[in-house]
């Protein structure tokens, strides 16, 4: 039986597939104002896990996580008009937990293009100890 000869509507979980298909369409709103809701993606990810080979799904998932980490790192190292990064701001206000998390996620505490390093604007010893 070829691919075109399959009666898709009689396949198990066809209704689940259709619901997820229409949810994908809802994620990209035509008006561009409706925000993406990541909670809606969990069913979709589970469906892809069932449709793909385990090795292929794991490779795609690993690549996706690497790309997310790269985007987060880029955002953490981006500077505002005063050449400050999110790490500078967290350090300045003494939020050592956020500072530690940002460093763990790839924020650069000693980049040479900064006007001042986050360590130099740090509020207290707890913030400095993270950097």
Steps between C-alpha positions, in 0.01 A plus 500: 500500500647831393494824696217642294286191554484537881161589645634763742169555676496138620851521649524490880547841665394683184282731708796581727713574196235733357463686829876547523517605137248777558678602820817551295306735277375686806856555627572733209221752524417686180481833682850458648381631836406177674801379699635149466388279788769235563255295709322407180812343356526209747231295323658577168844389617352177635332438165827553312671263740243234405531568127880506469758233556647530853851576374373763257280661767791509747729661240240766417433563868873531575551740209199706615640530852841606363336769288296627795816519710676699225210747477491540879877556508474761226221679688693492827804654335314769310562856614264791548584857395721537812697185413344306787380141478233328709786370716612858572149588614458195722845554649435869559183423694666218694289221355765232539261213422413649163866586441603140568225369274604737220864397526394133494294571187796660320509867603853634464615676821837622364444600135747767388247708305312596815547850633513345848499133592202374699738442791580870510136606532410225744303606808647266760733210571233238422459633149876529455554143619288371213704688244 
